[in-house]
Amino acid sequence: MVSSKISELQAAETLAGPELVPIVQGGVNKRTTVGNIAATVMGMSDKCRFFKNLSSSAIGGVIFNDGLSYKCNKQGVGLTTMAASVGHISGKKYFEVHIDSIGSSQTPTIGVVQEAWSANQIGEGPIAGSQLNSSWAILPSGDKYYAGATSSYGQAFTTGATVMVAVDLDSGLIWFGSGGVWGGSGNPAAASNPAFSQLAGYTYPAATCLGGGTVTANFAGPFTCALPAGFSAWDA
């Protein structure tokens, strides 16, 4: 396994919080971390990667494969949610997450979080009734998950599956799918049948794991499944 540059940066930093700051990159407004900015200054890649443990349980996990893979390093102790380093507030964005291994307690859970979110599992929240503290997710069962409630949505996924996430941040819409099939007869290109429609504010990819669950994200492409028309890679 390749050592994570993110882990190296975290070891060198004294910052305690997410420390998300706004930047303009290539004319596109986004937010990233101080660690990513430091990486750029040092001549390292500033690509999107898993970076910060947002779980209130603070169990932790292992980030490797240059920051693109994440594994919960605890068995049956607590859920761990890792967020990516780059967030967006506008545009139509897409990313994929490969399920390397299934954990326990309906994980890996794949989705997105808002910058102020802090709970145990993606899909829990919102906190204090604010959309800016929310998260939206898909469970391995295929159910969608928001505000602590599940509802039937798409096909189940397991080890070896590719989970698709398309987010229209201009309209506040999100779709989930796996293996090239969108849940709920959704069609991101046509803006039809989204899983949820309440997104607002800066949004970050995230994954929740427990009991050895492992995932590998693809934020930049090329992708395993078809990129929806009108959407671009999360890290484009």
C-alpha positions in Angstrom: 0.0 0.0 0.0 1.2 3.5 -0.8 1.7 5.8 2.2 -0.8 8.7 2.3 0.6 12.2 1.9 -2.5 13.3 3.9 -1.3 11.2 6.8 2.1 12.9 6.5 0.6 16.3 6.5 -1.6 15.6 9.5 1.4 14.4 11.5 3.2 17.6 10.7 0.3 20.0 11.5 -0.8 21.3 14.8 -4.3 22.3 13.7 -7.1 20.7 15.7 -10.1 21.3 13.5 -11.1 20.8 9.9 -9.7 24.3 9.1 -11.7 24.5 5.8 -10.9 27.7 3.9 -12.2 29.2 0.7 -9.9 29.3 -2.4 -10.3 30.0 -6.1 -8.7 27.3 -8.3 -8.8 27.7 -12.1 -11.6 30.2 -11.7 -13.7 27.8 -9.7 -14.8 28.6 -6.2 -14.3 25.7 -3.8 -13.1 25.0 -0.3 -10.2 22.9 0.8 -8.1 22.3 3.8 -5.0 24.0 5.1 -3.2 20.7 4.6 -4.1 20.7 0.9 -2.9 24.3 0.6 0.3 23.3 2.3 0.7 20.4 -0.1 0.4 22.9 -3.0 3.0 25.2 -1.6 5.4 22.3 -1.1 4.9 21.2 -4.7 2.6 18.3 -3.9 -0.7 17.5 -5.6 -3.7 19.4 -4.3 -6.1 16.7 -5.5 -9.3 15.8 -3.6 -8.7 12.9 -1.1 -10.0 11.6 2.2 -8.7 13.9 4.9 -10.7 14.5 8.1 -12.5 12.2 10.6 -15.9 13.9 11.3 -17.4 11.3 13.6 -18.5 12.4 17.0 -17.2 9.1 18.3 -13.7 10.0 17.1 -12.7 6.4 16.6 -10.5 7.0 13.6 -9.4 5.1 10.6 -6.6 4.5 8.2 -6.1 6.6 5.1 -3.8 5.2 2.4 -3.4 4.9 -1.4 -2.4 8.5 -1.6 -5.5 9.6 0.3 -8.0 7.8 -1.9 -8.6 4.7 0.2 -10.0 4.6 3.7 -10.5 1.7 6.2 -12.0 1.7 9.6 -9.4 0.4 12.0 -11.8 -0.7 14.7 -14.0 -3.8 15.0 -17.4 -3.3 16.6 -16.4 -0.1 18.6 -17.9 2.8 16.7 -18.7 4.2 13.3 -16.1 6.4 11.6 -16.9 9.0 8.9 -14.1 10.4 6.8 -14.7 13.4 4.6 -12.9 14.5 1.5 -10.7 17.6 1.4 -12.4 19.5 -1.4 -16.0 20.8 -1.2 -18.2 22.6 -3.7 -21.0 25.1 -3.4 -22.1 25.2 -7.1 -22.0 23.2 -10.3 -22.9 19.6 -11.3 -20.4 17.2 -9.8 -19.9 13.4 -9.9 -17.7 10.9 -8.0 -17.5 7.2 -7.5 -16.6 5.0 -4.5 -15.4 1.4 -5.0 -16.5 -0.9 -2.1 -13.3 -2.8 -1.3 -14.9 -4.7 1.6 -18.2 -4.5 3.5 -18.1 -3.7 7.2 -20.8 -4.1 9.8 -23.8 -2.0 10.8 -24.9 -1.0 7.3 -21.5 0.2 6.2 -19.8 1.4 4.1 -22.3 4.2 3.9 -21.5 6.6 1.0 -22.7 10.2 0.5 -22.0 13.8 1.2 -21.8 16.0 4.2 -22.1 19.8 4.9 -19.0 21.5 6.4 -20.5 21.8 9.9 -21.7 18.3 10.2 -20.6 16.0 13.0 -22.3 12.8 14.0 -21.4 9.1 13.6 -22.9 8.0 10.3 -23.6 9.9 7.1 -27.4 10.3 6.9 -27.7 11.3 10.5 -28.6 14.9 11.3 -29.4 17.7 10.6 -28.1 19.3 13.7 -30.3 22.1 15.2 -32.6 21.9 12.2 -30.0 23.5 9.8 -29.5 22.2 6.3 -25.9 23.5 6.7 -25.3 20.7 9.2 -26.8 17.9 7.2 -25.7 14.8 5.4 -27.2 12.5 2.7 -26.3 8.9 2.0 -26.9 5.5 0.5 -26.7 2.3 2.6 -25.5 -1.1 1.3 -29.1 -2.2 1.5 -29.8 0.3 -1.3 -31.9 2.4 1.1 -31.3 6.2 1.1 -30.6 7.8 4.4 -31.3 11.3 5.7 -32.0 12.9 9.1 -31.7 9.4 10.7 -34.5 7.9 8.6 -34.2 5.4 5.8 -36.5 4.8 2.8 -36.4 2.4 -0.1 -34.5 3.7 -3.1 -32.1 1.5 -5.1 -30.4 -1.8 -5.5 -28.2 -3.3 -2.7 -24.5 -3.2 -3.1 -21.7 -5.3 -1.7 -17.9 -5.9 -1.9 -16.7 -5.1 -5.4 -19.5 -2.7 -6.3 -19.0 0.8 -7.6 -21.3 3.4 -6.0 -22.1 6.5 -8.0 -22.9 9.9 -6.6 -24.1 12.8 -8.7 -24.8 16.2 -7.1 -26.4 19.2 -8.7 -25.4 22.0 -6.3 -27.1 24.7 -8.3 -30.5 23.0 -7.7 -29.7 21.2 -4.5 -30.2 17.7 -5.9 -28.4 14.4 -5.3 -28.6 11.0 -6.9 -27.1 7.6 -5.8 -26.6 4.5 -7.8 -24.4 1.4 -8.2 -23.1 -0.6 -11.0 -24.3 1.8 -13.6 -27.9 1.9 -12.4 -29.4 4.9 -10.7 -31.7 4.4 -7.8 -35.4 5.3 -7.9 -35.4 5.5 -11.7 -33.3 8.6 -11.3 -31.6 10.5 -14.2 -29.2 13.2 -13.2 -28.8 14.4 -16.8 -32.5 15.1 -16.9 -32.7 16.3 -13.3 -35.4 13.7 -12.7 -36.2 11.6 -9.6 -33.4 12.7 -7.3 -32.8 10.9 -4.0 -33.0 14.2 -2.1 -33.5 17.8 -3.0 -32.5 19.8 0.1 -28.8 20.3 -0.4 -27.3 23.8 0.3 -23.9 25.3 1.1 -20.5 23.7 0.8 -20.7 20.0 0.3 -18.0 17.3 0.7 -17.9 13.6 -0.3 -17.7 11.2 2.7 -17.8 7.6 3.7 -18.8 5.9 6.9 -17.2 2.5 7.8 -17.2 0.1 10.7 -15.7 -3.3 11.4 -13.0 -3.3 8.7 -15.1 -1.8 6.0 -12.8 -0.3 3.2 -13.5 2.0 0.3 -11.5 3.6 -2.5 -12.8 6.9 -4.0 -12.5 8.1 -7.5 -12.9 11.9 -7.5 -11.2 12.7 -10.8 -11.9 9.9 -13.3 -11.7 8.1 -15.6 -14.8 6.5 -14.1 -16.0 3.0 -14.1 -19.6 4.0 -14.8 -20.9 6.6 -17.3 -20.5 10.3 -16.3 -24.0 11.9 -16.6 -24.3 14.4 -19.3 -23.7 17.9 -18.0 -21.8 16.8 -15.0 -18.0 16.9 -14.4 -15.7 15.1 -12.1 -15.7 16.3 -8.5 -12.0 17.0 -8.7 -12.2 18.7 -12.2 
